């Protein structure tokens, strides 16, 4: 019995939940064996359980619209040609530059106090 559970766990961890598989479960169109397997996966994965509960509260049309919006946003963000703006200087270099400027100002203030005001 223990070996069967281990095999089932291995198969479950390798199993990928697709949108269609989730929708079949929510619509009640799975075979009893598939439904049992899906419920076992939900027991093991709280994220999947929450996703199924959240989607069960929505209609199929709402779910389809949400998925289409998410996919459009992902395509927009990951399209080729869009690149991050890179600075000419690295952040580390700018920090060192600021440190040197502050030290130079302190040195000039000390010089002014010692030489000019004395």
KEFIKE-157024 format. One record per residue: residue in one letter; residue number from 1; chain; x negated, y negated, z negated of N, C-alpha, C in turn. Coordinates in steps of 0.05 Angstrom, whole numbers, plus 5000, padded with zeros to 4 digits. Atoms other than C-alpha are relative to their C-alpha. Layout:
REC:code:pos:unit:n.u:n.v:n.w:ca.u:ca.v:ca.w:c.u:c.v:c.w
REC:a:NUM:A:X:Y:Z:X:Y:Z:X:Y:Z .
...
This chain:
REC:code:pos:unit:n.u:n.v:n.w:ca.u:ca.v:ca.w:c.u:c.v:c.w
REC:x:1:A:4983:5024:5000:5000:5000:5000:4983:4975:5000 .
REC:x:2:A:5018:5022:5002:4943:4953:4983:4987:4994:5027 .
REC:x:3:A:5012:5004:4974:4910:4964:5050:5019:4987:5020 .
REC:x:4:A:4980:5011:4982:4975:4948:5087:5003:4970:4994 .
REC:x:5:A:4998:5028:5007:4980:4882:5049:4976:4984:5010 .
REC:x:6:A:5024:5013:4990:4908:4865:5066:5002:4996:5030 .
REC:x:7:A:4998:5003:4971:4921:4879:5140:5021:4979:5007 .
REC:x:8:A:4979:5019:4995:4985:4838:5137:4990:4971:4995 .
REC:x:9:A:5011:5026:5006:4948:4780:5105:4981:4991:5022 .
REC:x:10:A:5018:5007:4979:4894:4782:5158:5015:4992:5025 .
REC:x:11:A:4984:5007:4976:4945:4782:5214:5014:4973:4995 .
REC:x:12:A:4986:5025:5006:4983:4725:5179:4981:4976:5002 .
REC:x:13:A:5019:5022:4999:4921:4682:5172:4992:4993:5028 .
REC:x:14:A:5007:5005:4973:4905:4691:5245:5023:4990:5017 .
REC:x:15:A:4976:5007:4985:4976:4676:5267:5003:4970:5002 .
REC:x:16:A:4996:5029:4996:4988:4607:5296:5030:4994:5004 .
REC:x:17:A:4972:5008:4998:5056:4575:5286:5003:4979:5022 .
REC:x:18:A:4995:5019:4979:5081:4542:5349:5026:4985:4995 .
REC:x:19:A:4975:5015:5002:5136:4491:5356:5024:5017:5007 .
REC:x:20:A:4978:4983:4991:5179:4541:5393:5006:5022:4979 .
REC:x:21:A:4996:4979:5021:5169:4595:5339:5015:4988:4976 .
REC:x:22:A:4987:5014:5022:5189:4545:5285:5030:4994:5007 .
REC:x:23:A:4972:5006:4992:5251:4524:5324:5017:5025:5002 .
REC:x:24:A:4985:4974:4999:5271:4597:5336:5009:5007:4972 .
REC:x:25:A:4993:4993:5028:5270:4607:5260:5022:4982:4991 .
REC:x:26:A:4980:5019:5010:5310:4544:5246:5027:5005:5014 .
REC:x:27:A:4975:4995:4986:5362:4563:5299:5011:5028:4994 .
REC:x:28:A:4991:4974:5007:5367:4634:5272:4999:5020:5023 .
REC:x:29:A:5001:4983:4976:5347:4666:5338:4977:5020:4999 .
REC:x:30:A:5022:4981:5003:5291:4711:5311:5012:5027:4993 .
REC:x:31:A:4993:4973:5009:5294:4786:5302:4995:5001:4970 .
REC:x:32:A:5004:4998:5029:5298:4808:5229:4971:5003:4992 .
REC:x:33:A:5028:4995:5006:5225:4831:5231:4984:4974:5003 .
REC:x:34:A:5014:5026:4996:5201:4764:5260:5008:4980:4977 .
REC:x:35:A:4991:5018:5021:5243:4726:5209:4987:5007:4973 .
REC:x:36:A:5014:4992:5024:5214:4767:5152:4971:4992:5000 .
REC:x:37:A:5028:5007:4997:5144:4755:5178:4996:4969:4996 .
REC:x:38:A:5001:5029:5003:5157:4680:5183:5005:4991:4971 .
REC:x:39:A:4995:5007:5028:5186:4677:5113:4976:5008:4982 .
REC:x:40:A:5024:4993:5014:5124:4714:5088:4978:4978:5004 .
REC:x:41:A:5019:5021:4994:5081:4661:5122:5007:4975:4984 .
REC:x:42:A:4991:5024:5015:5122:4606:5088:4993:5003:4970 .
REC:x:43:A:5008:4995:5028:5109:4639:5020:4971:4994:4996 .
REC:x:44:A:5029:5003:5002:5035:4636:5034:4990:4971:5005 .
REC:x:45:A:5009:5027:4992:5032:4565:5062:5021:4979:4992 .
REC:x:46:A:4980:5020:5009:5068:4509:5024:5004:4978:5021 .
REC:x:47:A:4997:5020:4979:5055:4461:5082:5021:5009:5021 .
REC:x:48:A:4981:4988:4981:5093:4507:5130:5028:5000:4988 .
REC:x:49:A:4974:4999:5013:5149:4515:5079:5013:4972:5000 .
REC:x:50:A:4990:5028:5000:5156:4439:5072:5008:4991:5028 .
REC:x:51:A:4993:5007:4973:5155:4431:5147:5026:5012:5009 .
REC:x:52:A:4976:4986:4992:5210:4482:5157:5024:4987:4985 .
REC:x:53:A:4979:5013:5015:5252:4450:5102:5007:4972:5011 .
REC:x:54:A:4995:5026:4989:5243:4381:5131:5013:5001:5027 .
REC:x:55:A:4988:4998:4973:5259:4402:5202:5028:5011:4999 .
REC:x:56:A:4973:4989:5002:5321:4440:5179:5020:4978:4995 .
REC:x:57:A:4981:5022:5005:5351:4374:5157:5005:4983:5025 .
REC:x:58:A:4997:5016:4975:5344:4345:5228:5013:5017:5021 .
REC:x:59:A:4989:4986:4977:5381:4362:5291:4978:5006:5020 .
REC:x:60:A:5020:4992:4980:5345:4394:5350:4992:4976:5017 .
REC:x:61:A:5005:5024:4984:5351:4329:5389:4981:4981:4985 .
REC:x:62:A:5017:5017:5016:5319:4289:5332:4972:5011:4999 .
REC:x:63:A:5027:4987:5001:5262:4339:5326:4986:4996:5027 .
REC:x:64:A:5012:5003:4974:5250:4336:5401:4990:4972:5005 .
REC:x:65:A:5008:5028:4997:5248:4260:5400:4976:4993:4983 .
REC:x:66:A:5023:5005:5017:5200:4259:5342:4974:5012:5011 .
REC:x:67:A:5023:4987:4988:5154:4309:5375:4990:4985:5025 .
REC:x:68:A:5008:5016:4976:5155:4269:5440:4986:4974:4993 .
REC:x:69:A:5013:5025:5009:5137:4205:5403:4972:5006:4989 .
REC:x:70:A:5027:4993:5010:5080:4239:5366:4981:5007:5022 .
REC:x:71:A:5017:4992:4978:5053:4270:5429:4991:4976:5017 .
REC:x:72:A:5007:5024:4985:5056:4203:5466:4979:4983:4985 .
REC:x:73:A:5019:5015:5016:5019:4169:5409:4973:5013:5000 .
REC:x:74:A:5026:4986:5000:4965:4223:5408:4987:4997:5028 .
REC:x:75:A:5012:5003:4973:4956:4219:5484:4989:4971:5003 .
REC:x:76:A:5009:5028:4997:4950:4143:5479:4973:4996:4984 .
REC:x:77:A:5024:5003:5016:4897:4148:5424:4977:5016:5010 .
REC:x:78:A:5022:4983:4992:4857:4203:5456:4994:4999:5030 .
REC:x:79:A:5004:5002:4971:4859:4181:5529:4971:4992:5006 .
REC:x:80:A:5028:5008:4994:4791:4176:5563:4999:4971:5008 .
REC:x:81:A:5004:5028:4993:4763:4108:5573:5003:4981:4976 .
REC:x:82:A:4997:5016:5024:4784:4081:5505:4977:5007:4981 .
REC:x:83:A:5024:4995:5017:4721:4073:5464:5001:4981:4976 .
REC:x:84:A:5003:5017:5024:4705:4045:5396:4981:4977:5007 .
REC:x:85:A:5018:5023:4997:4674:3977:5394:4977:5005:4981 .
REC:x:86:A:5024:4996:5016:4603:3985:5369:4986:4974:4996 .
REC:x:87:A:5015:5024:5006:4563:3931:5336:4972:5002:5010 .
REC:x:88:A:5027:5000:4990:4496:3911:5363:4981:5009:4978 .
REC:x:89:A:5017:4993:5022:4465:3917:5294:5015:5020:4983 .
REC:x:90:A:4988:4981:5018:4477:3974:5247:5007:4987:4973 .
REC:x:91:A:4992:5012:5025:4510:3961:5180:4977:4999:4980 .
REC:x:92:A:5023:4999:5018:4447:3982:5143:4980:4977:5006 .
REC:x:93:A:5018:5022:4992:4405:3931:5182:5011:4973:4990 .
REC:x:94:A:4988:5025:5009:4455:3876:5166:4998:4996:4969 .
REC:x:95:A:5003:5002:5029:4451:3892:5091:4972:4992:4993 .
REC:x:96:A:5028:5008:5005:4375:3888:5092:4995:4971:5008 .
REC:x:97:A:5002:5028:4991:4379:3823:5131:5011:4981:4979 .
REC:x:98:A:4988:5017:5021:4426:3794:5078:4983:4999:4975 .
REC:x:99:A:5018:5000:5024:4379:3816:5022:4976:4982:5005 .
REC:x:100:A:5023:5017:4994:4320:3782:5056:5008:4971:5000 .
REC:x:101:A:4992:5028:5000:4359:3718:5067:5004:4990:4972 .
REC:x:102:A:4996:5008:5028:4380:3716:4994:4973:4997:4986 .
REC:x:103:A:5026:5003:5012:4308:3728:4972:4986:4975:5010 .
REC:x:104:A:5012:5025:4988:4284:3673:5019:5012:4975:4987 .
REC:x:105:A:4987:5023:5013:4335:3625:4990:4991:4997:4971 .
REC:x:106:A:5010:5002:5028:4314:3642:4919:4972:4990:4999 .
REC:x:107:A:5028:5009:4999:4241:3632:4937:4999:4970:5007 .
REC:x:108:A:4999:5028:4993:4257:3565:4970:5010:4983:4977 .
REC:x:109:A:4990:5015:5023:4297:3543:4909:4978:4998:4979 .
REC:x:110:A:5022:5001:5020:4239:3562:4863:4978:4981:5008 .
REC:x:111:A:5020:5019:4990:4190:3525:4907:5009:4971:4997 .
REC:x:112:A:4990:5026:5002:4234:3464:4908:4999:4990:4971 .
REC:x:113:A:5001:5008:5028:4240:3464:4832:4972:4996:4990 .
REC:x:114:A:5028:5002:5009:4165:3475:4821:4985:4977:5012 .
REC:x:115:A:5017:5019:4986:4135:3430:4873:5013:4972:5002 .
REC:x:116:A:4987:5026:4994:4185:3375:4890:5009:4986:4974 .
REC:x:117:A:4989:5012:5024:4217:3363:4821:4979:4997:4978 .
REC:x:118:A:5020:5001:5022:4153:3371:4780:4983:4976:5002 .
